């Protein structure tokens, strides 16, 4: 499984005011086949600027070519973000 964490660092400093604002888990469901399916789970903290509540969503990324950079996997997972059904926490 891959976990991507997005942290906010107020003022650009890694100090006690830092906070996690989003997290994504990407897990392979295809026994590491050359073209694999992945379960994607995303969590977001409330965002007053975007007027969104704390929420979560899950979806499946299908038929991804594993012989690419990890960033291509993250990009493919995020490409499904706009169509995801979010549930408020």
Buried (B, 14 or more C-beta within 10 A) or exposed (E): EBEBEEEEEEEEEEEEEEEEBBBBBBEBEBEEEEEBBBBBBBBBBEEEEEEEEEBBBBBEBEEBEBEEEEEEBBEBBBEBEEEBEBEEE
